[in-house]
């Protein structure tokens, strides 16, 4: 990944909605028609590991982390570094302040409540909250249609 692409993603992390998407795409993030709110952080080291499909809304302050690298700080204990993909599928809403960790796939029409830490993949139509995120319900067709209708209003 070139330094320039990483710089574009870094810029996107500090720019307001709509403008940020342009820079994320230049940096190699795979984006459909999405809304990414203010002060979100998309991993600058491996931005090409992030895929976000259409009709997804990332609220204020969401963080997508695709790698783990403790080698520079922990010298005396061998801890393996890694990077993994994050995939967020169509029609999903990610609430403010949520953190999504490496290797997570969020299936279609999920609803992640504010402040959640998603460390494991979610099944379709899940409603989750907490640290770590736990399923608190399964969305029915009516509920997911309401959320998708709201999301469509905020898409570029």
C-alpha positions, 0 to 999 in steps of 0.5 A: 500500500503506497504512502499516498493512499494511506495519506488519503485515508488519513485525510478522510478520517478528518473530513466531513461527510460526503467529502470523506468518502472521496478520499477513502475511495482514493485510499483504497477503501472499497465503498458502495453508496454509503454514509460515513459520519464525522470523526470516523476512523478507517484503518490507515495501514490496510484500508484495502481490507475494508469493504462497505456495501450499499445503503450502510450508515456509519455514525459519528466516531465509528472505528474500523480496525483491520490490524493488530501489531504489538511488535514495536512495544512488546519486545520480550514476548513474542506476540504475533501481528496480523491483519484481517478484512472487515466486510459490512453488508448492505442495509446495515446501521452502525451506531455512534462510537462503535468499534469494529475489530479485525476479521469481522463480517457484518451481514445484511440489515444489522443494527449495531447500537451506539458504543458497541465493540464488535469482535465477532461476525454478525448474522443477518438481521441482528440487533447488537449492543455492548462490549463485547457486542451481543445479539439482543434481537433479530430484526423482522422484515418491517423493522429492517425496511424502516431502517433501510428507508431512513438510510436511503435518504442519507446516501450520496 
